[in-house]
Amino acid sequence: MRYDLRTPQRRRQGCHWIDALLVLAVLAVLAFWWRIASQPTPEAETAVRAHNSFRNIPVLSATEAATMTVEATVEPTPTDIAYPGGAF
């Protein structure tokens, strides 16, 4: 079969049914994911309740300031090391 490239080919414009089905499937997955993510979990509810309750705040008492003792350092003793080529 020969095609004449000088004459425009008539093609059907529109979406195939498989494309529409794939778009619909993606939208359904997104809607399902959105619905699942919007529901609060029991762990999140207890965390919010624990965060909002003011009865669980611990009372902190004052602590003493840390003291630091400094020990004297020992002076290094010179050694007689012979360096090649003279003193360093």
N, C-alpha and C positions, 0 to 999 in steps of 0.2 A: 504494500500500500504506500503510495507516494503522497507527501504533504506539500502543499504549496505554501511557502512561508510568506508570500506577498499578501495573501488574503487572511484576514483575521479569523481565528478559530472561535467558534461559539462554544463557550463553556458555561456550565450551569453555575450560577452564583448562589451560594448558600452554604450552610453548615451541614456536615454529615451527621447522621444520628449518633455515631460513636463519639464525636466531639461533644455533642450536647450531653450525652450520658456521662462522659468523663468530668465535665464541668459540674454537673449535678452531683456526682459522687464526691468531688472535692468540697463542694459547698455543704454537703451533708456531714462530712467528716469534720469540717470546721465548726458547724453548728453544734455537733455532738461534743466536741472538745470544749467549746465555749460554755456549754451547759454544765459539763462535768467540772470545769475549773471554777465556775461561779458558785458552786455549792461549798459551804464551809465544812471543813473536816472537824471531827471531834477533838483532835489534838489542838487545832487552831483555836477552837472555842475555849478550851480549858486554859490555853496560854493567854488569851485575851482576858479571861476572868481573873487569872492570877496576876496579871499585869495591872488590872484596874483595882484590885482590892488593896486598900491601904492598911489593912491589919497585919500584913505579912512583912512590914518594913522592920528590919532589925535595928535595935538601938545600939549605936556604936559609942564606946567610951573612949576617952582621950588616952593616948599612949605616950610613954616617955620618949623623949628625943634620943636618938641613937648616939652613942658615944663611940669615938674611934680612938684607939691607942696607936701611937706611932712608935715603932721600935727603931732603934738606931741601926744604921747600916754599917757593915764592916768595910773598911777601906780595902780595895784590892791590893794584893802584894805584887810588886813588879817581878817579872820573870826574865831570865837571861836567854832569850831566843835569838839565835843567829839567823838573820835574814840574808838571803843571797843578794849580793850587790851592796851591802852596807846597812846602815840603820834606816829604819822606816820612818 
